[in-house]
Amino acid sequence: MAASAKKASVSDFKRRRVIHEAANRCSFCPESDISILQPHHIREASKGGSDDLANLIAVCPTCHAKITAGIIPLEAVLAAK
């Protein structure tokens, strides 16, 4: 599932909350353009992960792609949460 499809599954309210929780920046890099930040499902939605705030982390598109590719490991995602 593409990152844009995941983003669409999260309500705008939850998207704003998860970005606010991350101090209005990407959880992995200094990106702070909130218009491009996205919620990432820590446990993938396709594998039963929910849209609960506890399962979401704010990331920029570049870091989102790195998480999906395994460049940023799950352990780092969990630590950033």
Sequence and secondary structure as in RCSB ss.txt:
>XXXX:A:sequence
MAASAKKASVSDFKRRRVIHEAANRCSFCPESDISILQPHHIREASKGGSDDLANLIAVCPTCHAKITAGIIPLE
AVLAAK
>XXXX:A:secstr
  HHHHHHHS HHHHHHHHHHTTTS SSSS   TTT EEEESS GGGT    GGGEEEE HHHHHHHHHTSS HH
HHHHH 
